Amino acid sequence: MNELVARAQAEGLQLTGEGGLLQQLTKRLLESALEGEMSDHLGYDRHDPAGKNGENSRNGKRSKTVVTDIGPVEIDVPRDREGSFEP
């Protein structure tokens, strides 16, 4: 974490505000959690051959804005073919 903060400061990236480090970390954390939920929902991990030609599978992503304490964060929410994934 200290490395990220040092790199952000060296590159002139703000910690807070639009496009800041906190927003980027929040985006990555939320998207990672959603991918984990999708894997659990489908019963296999991303790129796992077990999901090939199955009944339900991943079907792209859609954008969503989440309002957080650090401001709005736009995330990509995974979709499934059946439309049954509800994060």
N, C-alpha and C positions, 0 to 999 in steps of 0.2 A: 504494500500500500504506500509506503514511504517513497518507493521508486516512482510510482504513478504521480504522486503529488510533486516530486522533484522534476519529473519530466514535463508535467503540465506547466509548472512555473517557468521552466527553461524555454518552453515553446510559446509562452505568453497566454496559455489557456487559463481561463478563469475557473475557479473552483465552483462558483455558484453562477446563476443566471442562465440565460438561453444558450444552449450548446456547451455549457460548463461541464467540468469533470463529474460533478455529482449527478447531473442529468444523464450523462453517458453511462455511468456506473449503474444507475437505477434502471435504465433501459436494458442493459445487458442482463442484470439480475432478473428482471421481470420476464424477459424473453426466454432466458434459460429455464426459469421455473415453469413457464408455459410449455416449453418443449418437453420437459419432464412429465408434466401432466398429460400431454398428448401421447407420449410413449406408454404411460400407464393405461390410458384410455384404450389405445389400440392393442396393447399387449406385446409390442416389440419396439426396439429402438430405431431411430432414424437410420436409413441405409441398410437395415437388416434384411437379408434375403427372405426372412420369414414373412414379411409383409407384401412380397411381390405376388401379384395376381390374387390378392385376398379380397374378401368382401368389402371391407372398409380400409381406407388408406389415407395418407396425408394428401391434401389437395390445396397446396399453396398457403398463402397468408393474406390477412387483411389488416389494414392500418387502424389503429384506435388510439385516441388520446386519453391518457390517464392523468387526472388531476392529483398532484402530490403536494406535500409540504414545501418542496423545493420548486414548485411550478409545474406546468403541464409537460408531460413526457409522451412523445409519440412512440408507440411500440407496434411491432408486427405480431399479430395473434395467429397461430397456426389454425388451419381448417382441416376438416376431414370430409371425405366424399359424401357420407350420409348426412352430414350436418348435425351430428349428435354430440359433438364435443362442446361442452359448456364449461369454460374455465372459471 
